[in-house]
Amino acid sequence: MHLERLGVLPALQSTAVDIRESVFFNRFGQLVYREPAGLFAGNAGPQLSIHRGHLQQILAASVQARLGDGAIATGHQVLSVDTTDQGVSVHSCDPAGRALPCVRGRLAIACDGIHSAIRRQLNPGEGEPVYRGVQMWRGTTVFPPFLGGASMVRAGWLSVGKLVLYPIRNNVDGRGGQLINWVVELNAERPQERDWSRTGLLSDFLPVFESWVFDWLDVPALLRGSALVLEFPMVDQDPLDSWTLGRTALLGDAAHPMVPRGSNGAGQAIVDCAVLAACLARHGLNEAALQDYESQRLPIARDIILTNRSQPPDAILREVHERTGDKPFERIEDVISHDEMAGIADAYRAITRRAVADPARFAGFAGLGSPDRPI
Ligand SMILES: Cc1cc2nc3c(=O)[nH]c(=O)nc-3n(C[C@H](O)[C@H](O)[C@H](O)COP(=O)(O)OP(=O)(O)OC[C@H]3O[C@@H](n4cnc5c(N)ncnc54)[C@H](O)[C@@H]3O)c2cc1C
């Protein structure tokens, strides 16, 4: 919805895969639950799966078109922000650690991710993100479409091997193959330092999935097909009581890092942006705008962080795993009713929908920063 108002939806749709359904399986490949997604579920917008780099390219092109080539500066590692009644001073260095000239402005919005330097500055006693007992490996594989080529799949369970996969680009090889994004999740004692580019070993998790050869997908072949495997610990942080200090505010993972079990981290960062932009349009570039943004977004993000820990949508798979004693079933109806599974999915959606329920939150957001309404 927000990306459509910014005018980037056509570019996203021509690059992304329009997901039609969300499907859950046990680790024996048996269908547990399926529900429509995006436009196919009657939502106002599509559910698009896209490569992170492609999304960033489309957004960067839109920012440059609206604000000019100089609007994006790369190679600045932000170290700290000084905030006064009049404005902010942002201190940063280049990749070699050499200090760069201080940048002054009226507000600073820190969207520097899960290891945010500015979050640390605002909350000095907080410590590093907390490991939640699950190790993740991630890769992308060019593969023939499965289940019709537009499904988001969750399968298995964390104690015996869980898999999340969805296509993120169509026809990447000229023969109809899709780029499939996959994430393997396993309970593990051992936390690893989190880094977007830490390489992982296939041998650490492939044995768990060797038997996952289904009539709808050959999982070991899919996992083996990735040129690169990356490894992440599943981490989050306790919700904060405040995201702002004077004229500085946190946004996205810097404000609300959450375990990635509801496919919501990037979406919530986008909603943050839309609400913040609407607050700036309403109040001007001042502290009142940041306070308004925080009061609208913080309670909802807090609820999502906590729900992602205890009852995300994949709780459906936990129920099936526990009730079957990790065995194949004859009929899923004998294990759990469709209504109970729909209830788990609906309860999660009820929380995330609060984030977008009130259109008044976003009034004026799309025009801000356009050539006729510069910031
Ligand atoms: C394995 C995995 C799977 C996930 N799957 C999904 C999913 O399916 N759907 C979903 O919505 N979310 C998913 N997420 C979560 C999602 O990736 C994040 O919520 C999202 O990227 C947050 O966006 P952000 O812009 O706040 O932070 P980031 O995307 O982390 O971006 C922060 C940026 O700030 C830069 N930066 C960091 N420090 C500094 C500094 N000091 N100075 C300047 N720049 C700095 C970084 O280089 C980076 O470019 C997943 C996460 C993981 C780990």
The ligand as an ORCA input file, in Angstrom:
! r2SCAN-3c Opt
* xyz 0 1
  C      17.494    -14.952      7.941
  C      16.540    -13.775      7.961
  C      15.358    -13.852      7.236
  C      14.478    -12.772      7.201
  N      13.331    -12.861      6.464
  C      12.481    -11.818      6.398
  C      11.301    -11.882      5.601
  O      11.011    -12.887      4.950
  N      10.489    -10.785      5.567
  C      10.775     -9.647      6.271
  O       9.995     -8.687      6.226
  N      11.872     -9.561      7.041
  C      12.735    -10.611      7.113
  N      13.870    -10.532      7.879
  C      14.087     -9.303      8.660
  C      14.541     -8.150      7.781
  O      15.729     -8.510      7.083
  C      14.801     -6.905      8.627
  O      13.733     -6.700      9.521
  C      14.959     -5.676      7.732
  O      16.089     -5.827      6.890
  C      15.125     -4.415      8.578
  O      15.395     -3.325      7.729
  P      16.276     -2.104      8.266
  O      16.381     -1.183      7.083
  O      15.729     -1.592      9.539
  O      17.698     -2.723      8.615
  P      18.769     -3.402      7.640
  O      18.098     -4.037      6.470
  O      19.636     -4.252      8.513
  O      19.589     -2.169      7.096
  C      20.434     -1.411      7.957
  C      21.438     -0.695      7.083
  O      22.212      0.183      7.899
  C      23.588      0.015      7.588
  N      24.349      0.347      8.807
  C      24.566     -0.405      9.903
  N      25.291      0.281     10.807
  C      25.546      1.499     10.269
  C      26.248      2.659     10.722
  N      26.813      2.717     11.932
  N      26.296      3.740      9.890
  C      25.703      3.724      8.665
  N      25.019      2.649      8.197
  C      24.945      1.553      8.994
  C      23.727     -1.439      7.162
  O      24.870     -1.616      6.350
  C      22.433     -1.635      6.377
  O      22.564     -1.234      5.043
  C      14.775    -11.593      7.926
  C      15.978    -11.521      8.659
  C      16.845    -12.597      8.680
  C      18.118    -12.506      9.473
*
